[in-house]
């Protein structure tokens, strides 16, 4: 699945405004609809409660660092584990100062839509 991560990164680097806007709209719609129980999660407002089972991949401040995000996704094999009891938790500061902030946001939104 490493190639899927690289493919996603390459797609992020070439994405056109219209497609990016569509991805934002799709993710916004999904987030708006989420409330109650979703799999092993309980969503209450904007708070997501995760049951203590499976594996968690925790990502700290990326600050628009696309290379680090790609590395984390590859090394954790997250895309292979995504359908199992594995969750990806971002702590914030996705892209407030890096060169690839928009691309980092794009990948995070695409992961949400998986």
N, C-alpha and C positions, 0 to 999 in steps of 0.2 A: 504493500500500500504506500510505500515511500514515493512511488511515482505519482500517486494520486495527490499527495501533499505538494510535490513539485509542480504538478499540473495546475493545482489550485493557485499556487503562488504565481506561476506564469500567466494564468488567466487574470489574476488581480492586477498584474503589471500592465495588461493590455485592455482592461475593461473600459468600455465607453460609458459616458455619463448616463445614457438612457437605461442601460443594463444595471448599472450601479443603483440608480434610483428605483428600479423594479425590485432589486434584492432588498433594499432598505424597506420598501413598502411591504413586501412579503413577510419580512421578519417582524416588522411593526404589527402587521395584522396577526401573526402567530402569537406574539407576546401579549397583544390585547385580548386574544381569545383564551389564553391560558389562565385558568383559575380552578382550584380544586385539586384533585389527584391526577397526576400524569405519570404513569409507570410507578417508579419508586419514589417519586417526588410529591410533596404537598406544596401547592402554590397558594399563598395567601397574600393578596395584593401584589407587591413586587418582591416579596420575600419567598425564597425557595428553600424548603426544608428537605434535606437529603437524609435518608435512612443510612445508618452506619454499616453499610455492606458493600462489598466489591472494592474497586480501586478508584482513587481520585487522583487526577493529574491537576496540580495547582500551578497556575501561571501568574507570576508577579508582574510588576510594571514593565510593559513592553516599550512604551514611548515611541511607537512607530518603527520598531526594529523587526522588520520582516524576516531577516535572516534568523534571528533568535526564535521567532514564532515557528518558522519552518523546521528548525532544528528540534525544538521541543516536540512538535507533532510527529516528526520522524522517529526520534529516539524513544518516545513513549509508545509508539505504534498505536496512537489513539484511534485512527480511522479503522484499524482492524478490530479494536476493542469496543468501538462505539456502540455496537448493538448488544454488548454484554453488560455486566454490572460495572461499567466504568463511566465516570463523570469527569468533565473538564470544567474546572472552576477558575475563572479569571478574577483577579483581585482589583482590577481597575487600571487607570492610566494606560489605555490602549495606544493612544497616538497623539499626545498633546505636543510633541516637539520633534519627533523623528522625521526622516526624509520619506518614509513610506507609511505614514499614518493612514491614509485612505486605503491602501492595500491591506493593512492589518485589519482595519474595520471590515473590509470586504470579506476577508477569510473568516473572521469571527461570525459575521452574519450568515455566510454560507454554511458554516458548521452548525449554526442554530437551525438552519432549514433542512439539515440531513434527516 
